[in-house]
């Protein structure tokens, strides 16, 4: 692979002027010439749908692909609690600068200042865009848009649509995308999964896809490729992500030269429905918004853990987040709340079901909120979330406290991108959760929707156009050899999956075993010895996978077992890189909790002297020996400090 120096291309000058100046310096393509260029967008969640709609509206030819049966089924739909924006409608002291600082502090000072400020700056325009589309945000009695609080902030800046904010925002982006499909600027393909990236030298010029209904492999050529395919939480097997979420598209790009940044930065969400059994295949998120009114507690005495929560008197309850972090209380950032919940359960004060001999759960109690605000008010704010909880657990959260426990939810790591959201592969962009750019070592709640729509509606239309303005439109017939090479690579991989020497174990069973290895070694707590052991275990299990994976049916036609096997094969390689990254980073920061580098109270101890950088890994031809490049972080407007939420 080629060696190079990482250049973020972040502009200089006053922070508040950088994006404006960058837009001014960016080139544009004249309206008459835009139809000569083709842009491929893989993934049509919030980032992909909004980018596609915007580029189509500008006049570019856009080809979009998703593996779901409709863009409306993208995992963006599962986002519940809200979207941040520095509108300061509550007149409580919010501003773009405060949102910028909260976000960079929440990420434990492991993100670029320029990118984070741009995100905060664009947040207000996202709300205007969504309202213009008719997104039904909650409103106050006066008609003004309502706000609520989320973790890591002391102001109310989160806009929401009950517990369905992601769904409503996705429908807004989807209708904008559908309009461009009708106009003819977007050609969309559902049930179609990317298999390979087509390269011309060091430039991305297209993709190979597999039709998930017919099994047919097809090639698609474009002037640039945009990956908006989400994160890789499903590497852990048990996560809050939809079962189809995967890393395959960005991993194909990684193996073609795109650096993978901070792969070990995976967010653990503190409020999820606890695992009920060891054969469970999916976990369910309970929105962070519930911590506005719900109080988190556990029994003070281990002897009370088997009692019904209603039978535990108030004086025997430990509201531990309020005790440990009085300034922020139940609304501390997710990584801090998750570690606190784990600490309580490790002490033996957990409640609920036993998993591997330990009760994993604490209570989220709304009794006080119902008493003060009334049942109707609580139901209006959280009714659909309470209904979902009751359907899953058969318990009524209006009458008995919810049980919650942390679960893997989001990945801050992803493809390394510069300020233009371009990867280290020329002509290949990454947006939304597929890139690493904005959240550092921990994402604040309600910031994922903000980033996806900022990338799609506002950043990619500018930076993609700037890239295309410097290129001549390409002609597909000139790249037959490159297409043949990529098609052959995709076919070879499918054939290898279909023809294991000793087929006897399903892809799901391999995935379950892999997830357990990863969770115990690279989940909420990490140590040098456990990571070293996990790397060896992953390598051994991966070797067994290629020897024994069993795929019934044929590659010609619908074969969901083949789909899963291909995704699990990529997880086997990514998880090793995650452990290598976690082993290399000898500090604790944000979600990355190395037990050797925690305070006596269990708080993260950063090492800014040695690790204030983005770890960007290059595929060397051997997944077990990647090459590390460092993008050192420079802070001109904030001073990295100890995150104090007490």
Buried (B, 14 or more C-beta within 10 A) or exposed (E): BEEEEBEBEBBEEEBEEBBBEBBEEBEBBEEEBBBBBBBBBBBBBBBBBBBBBBBBBBBBBBBBBBBBEEBBBBBBBBBBBBBBBBBBBBEEEBBBBBBBBBBBBBBBBBBBBBBBBBBBBBBBBBBEBBBEBEBBBBEEEEEEBBBBBBBBBBBBBBBBBBBBBBBBBBBBBBBBBBBBBEEEBBBBBBBBBBBBBBBBEBBBBBBBBBBBEEBEBBBBBBBBBBBBBBBBBBBBBBBBBBBBBBBBBBBBBBBBBBBBBBBBBBBBBBBBBBBBEEEBEBBBBBBBBBBBBBBBBBBBEEEBBEEEBEEBEEEBBBBBBBEBBEEBBBBBBBBBBBBBBBBBBBEEBBBBBEBEEEBBBBBBBBBEBBEEBEEEEBBEBBBBBBEBBBEEBEEEBBEBBBBBBBBBBBBBBBBBBBBBBBBBBBBBBBBBBBBBBBBBBBBBBBBBBBBBBBBBBBBBBBBBBBBBBEBEBBEBEEBEEBBEBBBEBBBEBBEEBBEBEEBEBBBBBBBBBBBBBBBBBBBBBBBEEBBEBBBEBBBEBBEBBEEBBBBEEEBEEBBEBBBBBBBBBBBBBBBBBBBBBBBBBEBBBBBBBBEEBBEEEBBBBBBBEEBBBBBBBBBEEEBEEBEEBEBEBEEEBBEBEEBEBE
